[in-house]
């Protein structure tokens, strides 16, 4: 016997609201994570779900999560709450992580990403995925236009949103923290800011990225605001030899982060 078989079940309706409505996620402090691998990454990072749902008619792998409510649902119900094209039959409800700037623990040579006013969940998710792969210490999401805990961000990041410490803050707070010295940065001196922009004056591969540094990236349409351009220690550019004048923000971020990784290794 399955626990839920009706798409009209109140809990199903609540799950749909958590999936679709930022206000509900913020009000309840909850988010959805779909996918066996994504749930495993969240668990490995120490996050504990409230509820784990599975659809036996779809799920081919087994997952046991101690101390979490376990519910089975019909295929029709799972497809109702799923946000994937080809669901694997696993979905969990997690409390939204609450990380502040003071919570961050940095390496001896921090590499930080500042993502300002990113609009598309896919771009933010891709930045997170690259940040995890490149060993980034933290992602500061400044003046965001997209909900970090949108299911589409989780999906695009392939669960990396749980692997990279993410802090949502305003520009001024981020800059104060970066320049705050040893007390704020656990023994690390102030971190330089590198603004990535087509208007930059230094080719990114020619700049020393091996020292503590924060890479600031902005929207494709507007780029970084004057706040970051005026407060940057260096302005980076990526050579553009064709007709277009900019790259996708997640692609630009990946190029610069992997140049930093190359220099550091």
HELIX and SHEET records of a PDB file:
HELIX    1   1 UNK A   10  UNK A   20  1                                  11    
HELIX    2   2 UNK A   22  UNK A   28  1                                   7    
HELIX    3   3 UNK A   36  UNK A   44  1                                   9    
HELIX    4   4 UNK A   75  UNK A   81  1                                   7    
HELIX    5   5 UNK A  101  UNK A  103  5                                   3    
HELIX    6   6 UNK A  121  UNK A  133  1                                  13    
HELIX    7   7 UNK A  151  UNK A  157  1                                   7    
HELIX    8   8 UNK A  160  UNK A  162  5                                   3    
HELIX    9   9 UNK A  171  UNK A  178  1                                   8    
HELIX   10  10 UNK A  181  UNK A  184  1                                   4    
HELIX   11  11 UNK A  204  UNK A  206  5                                   3    
HELIX   12  12 UNK A  226  UNK A  231  1                                   6    
HELIX   13  13 UNK A  249  UNK A  264  1                                  16    
SHEET    1   A 4 UNK A  30  UNK A  34  0                                        
SHEET    2   A 4 UNK A  90  UNK A  95 -1                                        
SHEET    3   A 4 UNK A  49  UNK A  54 -1                                        
SHEET    4   A 4 UNK A  69  UNK A  72  1                                        
SHEET    1   B 7 UNK A 166  UNK A 169  0                                        
SHEET    2   B 7 UNK A 138  UNK A 142  1                                        
SHEET    3   B 7 UNK A 111  UNK A 116  1                                        
SHEET    4   B 7 UNK A 213  UNK A 217  1                                        
SHEET    5   B 7 UNK A 192  UNK A 196  1                                        
SHEET    6   B 7 UNK A 234  UNK A 237  1                                        
SHEET    7   B 7 UNK A 202  UNK A 203  1                                        
END                                                                             
